[in-house]
Amino acid sequence: MGPVNIVLWLAGVVLIGVGYSRARGPWTRYQSLKAQDANVARYESWRGGVRDDGATGASVAMDMLRRQARIGAGIAIVGVVLVFLGFLIR
């Protein structure tokens, strides 16, 4: 176990933590907006109204939140890869 392994492990753990913290908030808000949008769709269906399929502020926000969550997840995945490489390198 050399210094390269330890550096890779530490960098990987840090990136996992950063990625998780960056993905957690947007993903939670995205799920909330998604549930709210489904509720509005059910209400419109029950009411008998025609729902416009155009872009709404909520759909734009959901796209942005999904993108932010994907970036955070990507950072965490890079961290996992670094930890794995730390175990592979001798």
C-alpha positions, -999 to 999 in steps of 0.1 A, spaced: 0 0 0 17 31 -12 11 68 -11 -7 66 -45 -33 42 -31 -39 65 -1 -43 96 -23 -67 78 -46 -88 65 -17 -89 100 -1 -97 117 -33 -124 91 -41 -140 94 -7 -140 132 -10 -156 131 -44 -182 106 -32 -192 130 -4 -192 161 -27 -212 143 -54 -238 130 -29 -242 164 -13 -246 180 -47 -271 154 -59 -293 151 -28 -309 185 -28 -319 188 -65 -331 151 -65 -353 157 -35 -368 188 -51 -372 171 -84 -392 143 -68 -414 168 -51 -421 187 -83 -427 154 -102 -453 144 -75 -469 178 -77 -471 176 -115 -487 141 -113 -512 155 -89 -521 184 -112 -525 159 -141 -548 137 -120 -569 168 -111 -571 180 -147 -581 145 -158 -608 143 -130 -620 177 -139 -623 169 -175 -601 197 -187 -576 194 -215 -540 197 -203 -516 217 -224 -485 197 -232 -463 227 -237 -434 236 -215 -443 250 -181 -421 266 -155 -423 234 -134 -411 212 -164 -382 236 -170 -373 235 -133 -375 197 -133 -351 195 -162 -327 218 -145 -329 198 -112 -325 165 -130 -294 178 -148 -279 190 -114 -286 157 -98 -270 139 -128 -239 160 -124 -237 152 -87 -242 115 -94 -214 117 -120 -190 132 -95 -199 104 -70 -193 78 -96 -159 92 -104 -151 90 -67 -162 53 -66 -139 47 -96 -110 63 -78 -115 42 -47 -117 11 -69 -85 21 -87 -68 27 -53 -74 -10 -46 -63 -22 -80 -30 -3 -82 -1 -20 -64 
